Amino acid sequence: MTILLPALLLVACEDFGGNTVQRPAEKPPDQEGWDSVIILTNLGRRTAVIEYQHMTKYLNKKQTRFDDGIKVDFFNKDGEHASHLTAGRGIVYDARNNFDAYDNVILISDSGSVLQTEELKWDNARKKIYSNVFSTFTTAEGDTLYGNSFESDARMQNVKINQPRGITHTSLSLSNVESEADSAADQSMDTAIADSSANVEGSQ
């Protein structure tokens, strides 16, 4: 018996049907919607308007998800339109109305600046846009900056870029974009770090 027992246990664990064990499917959404809008607010003021193709809401996770393309309009603290975003999908975290956008994210400010990245976050209370992945920022004058992270207000007027590098069509100063680059070598590269003429200032 002591010899047969391991063999019996092995047989009992085999999958005779050739099917793998599957994890339980995710709980269906509590709400679902198509072709409509969601308005994010802070202290009663509109901060963002999300236009979506398909929405699913999960009450237990306090999340509202968009998976078929989204368009978002952001507004500043005075309620004025600041920028427009398009992305493949997104998530609203319902407790604080924070918002994440993913997949070919393009943000265009009303002043003409453009941000391109694969992941962008909106802090609804601070009214800040930020990304912790590689991002490309182009000023209204056509100067292009690349960085490993990005942070700005909704108008993309006060910009903070980590390890900025890029190209410029004008004579620009390194001191007018707040950077987290540690080495002097990063600042001595033939790159474009936009100045106030490009509507980019150090964030406070």
C-alpha positions as CSV (number, residue, x, y, z in Angstrom):
1,M,0.0,0.0,0.0
2,T,2.8,2.4,0.7
3,I,4.0,1.9,-2.9
4,L,0.7,2.3,-4.6
5,L,-0.4,5.4,-2.6
6,P,1.8,8.0,-4.5
7,A,0.6,6.5,-7.8
8,L,-3.0,6.8,-6.8
9,L,-2.5,10.4,-5.7
10,L,-0.8,11.2,-9.0
11,V,-3.7,9.7,-11.0
12,A,-6.2,11.6,-8.9
13,C,-4.5,14.9,-9.8
14,E,-4.4,14.3,-13.5
15,D,-6.7,16.2,-15.8
16,F,-8.3,13.5,-18.0
17,G,-10.3,15.9,-20.0
18,G,-7.3,17.9,-21.1
19,N,-8.8,21.1,-19.8
20,T,-6.9,23.5,-17.6
21,V,-8.4,24.8,-14.4
22,Q,-9.9,28.2,-15.0
23,R,-10.2,31.0,-12.4
24,P,-13.7,32.3,-11.7
25,A,-14.9,34.9,-14.2
26,E,-15.0,38.5,-13.0
27,K,-18.3,39.5,-11.5
28,P,-20.6,41.2,-14.1
29,P,-20.8,45.0,-13.9
30,D,-23.5,46.6,-11.8
31,Q,-24.3,49.1,-14.6
32,E,-23.5,49.3,-18.3
33,G,-24.0,52.1,-20.8
34,W,-23.3,53.1,-24.3
35,D,-22.7,56.4,-26.2
36,S,-23.2,58.9,-23.3
37,V,-21.2,61.2,-21.0
38,I,-20.0,61.4,-17.4
39,I,-19.2,64.6,-15.6
40,L,-16.5,64.8,-13.0
41,T,-16.8,67.5,-10.3
42,N,-14.9,68.9,-7.4
43,L,-16.7,70.9,-4.7
44,G,-19.6,71.3,-7.1
45,R,-17.4,72.6,-10.0
46,R,-17.1,70.7,-13.3
47,T,-13.5,69.5,-13.8
48,A,-13.8,67.0,-16.6
49,V,-16.4,65.7,-19.1
50,I,-15.9,62.1,-20.4
51,E,-17.7,61.1,-23.6
52,Y,-17.6,57.3,-24.1
53,Q,-18.7,54.5,-26.4
54,H,-19.1,51.8,-23.8
55,M,-19.1,52.0,-20.0
56,T,-19.2,49.4,-17.2
57,K,-19.6,50.3,-13.5
58,Y,-18.5,48.1,-10.6
59,L,-19.9,49.3,-7.3
60,N,-17.8,46.9,-5.1
61,K,-14.6,48.3,-6.7
62,K,-15.8,51.8,-6.9
63,Q,-14.7,52.0,-10.5
64,T,-16.2,53.1,-13.8
65,R,-14.5,51.7,-16.8
66,F,-14.5,52.7,-20.5
67,D,-13.1,50.2,-23.0
68,D,-14.1,51.4,-26.5
69,G,-12.5,54.8,-26.9
70,I,-13.0,58.0,-24.9
71,K,-12.9,61.7,-25.4
72,V,-12.4,64.0,-22.4
73,D,-12.6,67.8,-21.9
74,F,-10.8,69.2,-18.9
75,F,-11.6,72.5,-17.2
76,N,-9.5,74.8,-15.0
77,K,-10.4,76.0,-11.5
78,D,-12.4,78.9,-13.0
79,G,-14.6,76.5,-15.0
80,E,-12.9,77.4,-18.3
81,H,-12.2,74.8,-21.0
82,A,-8.5,73.9,-20.8
83,S,-7.7,70.9,-22.9
84,H,-9.1,67.9,-24.9
85,L,-8.0,64.3,-24.6
86,T,-8.5,61.1,-26.6
87,A,-7.6,57.6,-25.6
88,G,-8.4,54.0,-26.2
89,R,-9.7,53.3,-22.7
90,G,-10.0,54.7,-19.2
91,I,-11.0,54.3,-15.6
92,V,-12.7,56.6,-13.2
93,Y,-12.1,56.0,-9.5
94,D,-15.5,56.9,-8.1
95,A,-14.5,57.8,-4.5
96,R,-12.5,60.9,-5.6
97,N,-13.3,61.2,-9.3
98,N,-9.7,60.6,-10.2
99,F,-9.2,59.3,-13.7
100,D,-6.7,57.2,-15.7
101,A,-6.4,57.1,-19.5
102,Y,-4.6,54.4,-21.4
103,D,-3.6,53.4,-25.0
104,N,-2.5,56.1,-27.5
105,V,-3.3,59.0,-25.2
106,I,-3.3,62.4,-26.9
107,L,-3.9,65.6,-24.9
108,I,-4.2,68.9,-26.7
109,S,-4.3,72.2,-24.7
110,D,-6.3,75.2,-25.9
111,S,-3.0,77.0,-26.3
112,G,-1.8,74.4,-28.8
113,S,0.5,72.2,-26.8
114,V,0.3,68.5,-27.3
115,L,1.2,65.6,-25.0
116,Q,1.4,62.0,-26.3
117,T,1.8,59.0,-24.0
118,E,0.4,55.5,-23.3
119,E,-0.8,56.3,-19.7
120,L,-2.1,59.5,-18.2
121,K,-3.6,60.3,-14.8
122,W,-5.9,63.1,-13.7
123,D,-5.8,64.1,-10.0
124,N,-9.3,65.6,-9.6
125,A,-8.7,67.5,-6.3
126,R,-5.3,69.0,-7.4
127,K,-6.5,69.5,-11.0
128,K,-3.1,68.0,-12.1
129,I,-2.4,65.9,-15.1
130,Y,0.6,63.5,-14.8
131,S,2.2,60.4,-16.4
132,N,4.8,58.0,-14.9
133,V,5.8,56.6,-18.3
134,F,7.6,57.9,-21.3
135,S,5.9,61.0,-22.8
136,T,6.3,63.4,-25.7
137,F,5.4,67.0,-25.2
138,T,5.3,69.5,-28.1
139,T,4.8,73.2,-27.5
140,A,2.6,75.4,-29.6
141,E,5.8,76.7,-31.3
142,G,6.8,73.2,-32.4
143,D,9.5,72.4,-29.9
144,T,9.5,68.8,-28.8
145,L,10.5,67.4,-25.4
146,Y,10.8,63.8,-24.3
147,G,10.7,62.6,-20.7
148,N,10.3,59.7,-18.4
149,S,7.5,61.3,-16.6
150,F,5.3,64.4,-17.0
151,E,3.2,66.7,-14.8
152,S,1.2,69.8,-15.5
153,D,-2.0,71.8,-14.9
154,A,-5.0,71.2,-17.2
155,R,-3.8,73.9,-19.6
156,M,-0.3,72.5,-19.8
157,Q,1.2,75.9,-18.9
158,N,3.2,74.8,-15.9
159,V,5.1,71.7,-16.9
160,K,7.4,69.4,-15.0
161,I,9.4,66.8,-17.0
162,N,11.8,64.2,-15.6
163,Q,15.0,63.9,-17.6
164,P,13.9,66.1,-20.4
165,R,15.6,65.9,-23.9
166,G,14.5,66.8,-27.3
167,I,14.8,69.3,-30.2
168,T,14.1,73.0,-30.6
169,H,13.5,75.5,-33.4
170,T,14.3,78.5,-31.2
171,S,17.0,79.5,-28.7
172,L,15.5,78.3,-25.4
173,S,16.7,78.3,-21.8
174,L,17.1,75.2,-19.6
175,S,16.0,77.1,-16.5
176,N,12.4,77.6,-17.5
177,V,11.3,74.0,-17.3
178,E,11.5,72.3,-13.9
179,S,13.4,69.1,-14.3
180,E,14.3,66.3,-12.0
181,A,17.5,65.4,-14.0
182,D,20.3,64.9,-11.6
183,S,23.4,65.1,-13.8
184,A,24.9,68.1,-15.5
185,A,25.4,66.0,-18.6
186,D,21.6,65.7,-19.1
187,Q,21.4,69.5,-19.2
188,S,24.4,69.9,-21.6
189,M,22.9,67.8,-24.3
190,D,21.8,69.5,-27.5
191,T,18.2,69.4,-26.4
192,A,15.2,71.7,-26.2
193,I,13.9,72.6,-22.8
194,A,11.2,75.2,-23.4
195,D,11.1,78.7,-21.9
196,S,8.3,81.1,-21.2
197,S,8.0,82.0,-24.9
198,A,6.8,78.4,-25.4
199,N,4.2,78.8,-22.6
200,V,6.1,76.4,-20.4
201,E,7.1,77.5,-16.9
202,G,8.5,75.8,-13.8
203,S,5.6,74.4,-11.7
204,Q,5.3,75.8,-8.2
